[in-house]
Amino acid sequence: MTSRHTTALLLLACLALVAAQGASAAADDMAGKARDDLASKARYANDDSPAYVGHTEDIVRLDNGVIIDGQDIETPDGYTSGFRLIAGFSPFQLPRLDLAAEFSYRESDEVPTRLGDQQMLVNTVSLGGSLVAGVRLGHFGLYAKSGLVGWEGDAVIPRGDFEEAGTTRVQGFGARLQFPGFTSRLEIEEYDAPDMAHLNLLTASINIPF
């Protein structure tokens, strides 16, 4: 075997060794990242998710620490549907404190109401925002919110004496009890305007992910 062939074989052996080391390092990095992701999910699934979140598997956590949660809204009477979007964070110095802003949209169809001595059906649309603050104490969490909602309504059968719009205050509070594999939540939300009383909501839920 010539010296040129020997040199080529040595070069190939060195390249193979470097490639093997690179592949091993990449595999270790991927395995480490997977372990970190699993640990992070387990940690946030237990008691580090915000107090106002009911379904921890639905939240999106951004790299800057902001947590985004979206929820559908549907009242038990079937009149109202919509959605809410919450973006929040926990201060670095106070990791058990949760601060957030909530945006909500609701649409109600054919809600029974009364104008004077006459009954009628009313459609309403509301759009609002609230500030949310919560605190976590072990497995138990409490939160409250307050904000403003703009709304407008009109009768299903048009009437000249009914077509209203306005702005009203919304407030609410809630509590959450969370254990690994089990979350229960209670929330009360109230609107100040009498014409929006059909949006007052008391919700309770139990979530057991499989």
Secondary structure, DSSP 4 states (H G I P E B T S, - for coil): --HHHHHHHHHHHHHHHHHHHHHHHHHHHHHHHHHHHHHHHHHHHHT-S-TT-S-GGG-EE-TTS-EEEEEEEE-TTSSEEEEEEEEEE--SS-TTEEEEEEEEEEEEEEEEEEETTEEEEEEEEEEEEEEEEEEEETTEEEEEEEEEEEEEEEEEEEETTEEEEEEEEEEEEEEEEEETTEEEEEEEEEESSGGGGGG-EEEEEEE---
